[in-house]
Amino acid sequence: MFRPAKKPRRKATRLALAMGGAAVLILVLWGARTTRVGRHLTGDAPEGSGGVRGFAVGQPGFGPATRVAATSPRPPPTPEEVAKEVAAVLSSWRNAILEKDADTVVRLDLTFLEEPEHYAAALVDSARTDSNERVRAFSTRELGKFARADLADLFGQLLADPSPYVRQNAAWALGELARAPEGRVAAESALAVLRRVNKRDPAGDVRSAARGALDRLH
């Protein structure tokens, strides 16, 4: 007797949430409730929100040259396209900081660390020129995580920022350069200003950060 072939069972898929708890602990920053996760980053981002359409945050290869669920091979993006996408990501970064959206800040932190070559220049501009001191401070700290020797002069300059939050993170970032020999050499250009900050800065947290950086660099 003919029997129809059994239909294959559909396998249920579930998203792993292993990173959730650890990520949120990083930024309990402001003591405020976070907004909906990924609000600025998913394909349903509202118009005008500064969101990045077509990206899936946390997936391998997330960045200005990668789109999710591409149906056919695409040519490499043009410099103009890359610049536009980087600007959109930085806009989401800024919005998340201002809105105290810790989940999005953590997710973008991972994105920057995965592809620093795409975002370093934009973060430098943010650290130098953003009108909001908290945005400048967060961007300064993000750059410090790169531990790049070529950023030593920038951190030295940011020790003169009017915001103590920026100065504190700039001092910390100089200490991070001690992770590599070339970083130690580059940081020598900022040792004099670090010592001055350690003695004279009016903010205790800034003096403490400068002292910690000097200890690491010696």
C-alpha positions in Angstrom: 0.0 0.0 0.0 1.3 3.4 -0.9 2.0 5.6 2.1 2.8 9.3 1.7 6.2 10.3 2.9 6.3 11.8 6.4 6.9 15.5 6.4 10.2 16.4 8.1 9.8 17.9 11.5 10.5 21.5 11.8 13.3 22.3 14.2 12.5 25.1 16.6 15.2 27.7 16.9 15.9 29.8 19.9 18.1 32.8 20.4 20.9 32.4 23.0 20.7 35.1 25.6 24.1 34.3 27.3 25.4 37.8 27.0 22.4 39.6 28.4 23.2 39.7 32.1 26.9 40.5 31.8 26.3 43.2 29.2 23.8 45.1 31.4 26.1 45.0 34.3 28.7 47.0 32.4 26.4 50.0 32.2 24.1 50.5 35.0 25.5 53.9 34.5 22.8 56.4 35.2 20.4 54.4 37.4 17.7 54.9 34.8 15.5 52.3 33.1 16.8 51.3 29.7 14.7 51.6 26.6 13.7 48.8 24.3 16.8 46.8 23.2 18.0 47.6 19.7 15.5 50.3 19.2 17.9 52.3 17.1 19.5 49.3 15.4 16.9 47.1 13.8 15.1 47.2 10.5 12.0 48.7 12.0 13.7 51.8 13.4 11.4 54.8 13.0 12.1 57.4 10.5 14.2 60.2 11.8 15.5 58.2 14.8 19.1 57.9 13.6 18.6 54.2 13.5 20.6 51.8 11.3 18.3 49.9 9.0 19.2 46.4 7.9 21.7 45.6 10.6 21.6 42.8 13.1 23.6 43.9 16.1 25.9 41.2 17.6 26.1 39.0 14.6 29.6 38.3 13.1 30.6 40.9 10.6 28.2 43.6 11.8 29.5 46.8 10.4 29.2 49.4 7.7 30.0 47.0 4.9 27.6 44.2 6.1 23.8 43.9 5.6 21.6 41.2 7.0 19.9 38.6 4.8 21.4 39.7 1.5 19.7 37.8 -1.2 22.5 38.2 -3.8 26.2 39.1 -3.8 26.8 42.9 -3.7 29.8 44.8 -4.9 32.0 46.4 -2.3 30.5 49.6 -0.8 31.7 52.9 -2.1 33.5 55.3 0.3 30.4 57.4 0.3 28.2 54.5 1.3 30.6 53.5 4.1 30.7 57.1 5.4 26.9 57.2 5.4 26.6 54.0 7.3 29.3 55.0 9.9 27.5 58.3 10.4 24.3 56.4 11.1 26.0 54.1 13.6 27.5 57.1 15.4 24.1 58.8 15.4 22.7 55.7 17.1 25.6 55.8 19.6 25.0 59.4 20.5 21.2 58.9 20.8 21.7 55.9 23.1 24.0 57.8 25.4 21.7 60.8 25.6 18.6 58.6 26.1 20.4 56.4 28.7 19.8 53.3 26.6 22.4 51.1 28.2 21.6 48.0 26.2 22.3 49.8 22.9 25.5 51.4 24.2 26.8 48.0 25.2 25.9 46.5 21.8 27.6 49.3 19.9 30.6 49.0 22.2 31.0 45.4 21.0 30.5 46.6 17.4 33.3 49.2 17.7 35.7 46.7 19.3 35.0 44.2 16.5 35.7 46.7 13.7 37.7 49.6 15.1 39.2 50.5 11.7 35.7 51.6 10.5 34.8 53.7 13.5 38.0 55.2 15.0 37.9 58.4 13.0 34.3 59.1 13.7 34.8 58.4 17.5 37.8 60.8 17.5 35.6 63.5 16.0 32.9 62.8 18.6 35.4 62.9 21.5 36.8 66.2 20.3 33.8 68.1 19.2 30.4 66.8 20.4 28.5 69.5 22.3 27.5 67.0 25.1 30.1 66.2 27.7 28.7 62.7 28.3 29.0 61.8 24.6 32.6 63.1 24.5 33.4 61.1 27.6 32.0 57.9 26.3 33.7 58.3 22.9 37.0 59.0 24.7 36.7 55.9 26.8 35.8 53.8 23.7 38.9 55.0 21.9 40.9 54.1 25.0 39.8 50.5 24.7 41.5 50.4 21.3 44.9 51.0 23.1 46.2 52.5 19.9 49.6 54.3 20.1 48.5 56.9 17.4 45.8 58.2 19.8 48.2 59.3 22.5 48.3 62.9 21.4 44.5 63.0 21.3 44.3 61.8 24.9 46.9 64.3 25.9 44.8 67.1 24.4 41.6 65.9 26.0 43.2 66.2 29.4 42.4 69.9 28.9 38.7 69.4 28.1 36.4 71.5 30.3 34.5 68.4 31.4 36.0 66.3 34.3 34.4 63.2 32.8 36.3 63.6 29.6 39.5 64.4 31.4 39.1 61.4 33.6 38.6 59.1 30.7 41.4 60.6 28.7 43.8 59.9 31.7 42.5 56.3 31.9 43.0 55.9 28.1 46.6 57.0 28.4 47.1 54.3 31.0 45.6 51.7 28.6 48.5 52.4 26.2 50.8 50.6 28.6 49.4 47.4 27.3 51.9 47.5 24.4 55.5 48.7 24.2 54.7 51.1 21.3 51.9 52.5 23.4 54.2 53.2 26.3 56.6 55.1 24.0 53.7 57.1 22.4 52.4 58.0 25.9 55.7 59.7 26.8 54.5 62.8 25.0 51.7 63.1 27.5 53.6 62.3 30.7 54.2 66.0 31.6 50.6 66.9 31.3 49.6 63.8 33.2 51.8 64.8 36.1 50.4 68.3 36.1 46.8 66.9 36.1 47.7 64.6 38.9 48.8 67.6 41.0 46.5 70.4 40.0 43.2 69.1 38.5 40.3 70.4 40.6 38.4 67.0 40.3 39.5 64.2 42.6 38.4 61.5 40.2 40.6 63.1 37.4 43.6 63.2 39.7 43.1 59.6 40.7 42.8 58.5 37.0 46.0 60.4 36.2 47.8 58.8 39.1 46.7 55.4 37.9 47.9 56.1 34.4 51.3 57.3 35.6 51.7 54.1 37.7 51.0 51.9 34.7 53.3 53.9 32.3 56.3 53.9 34.6 
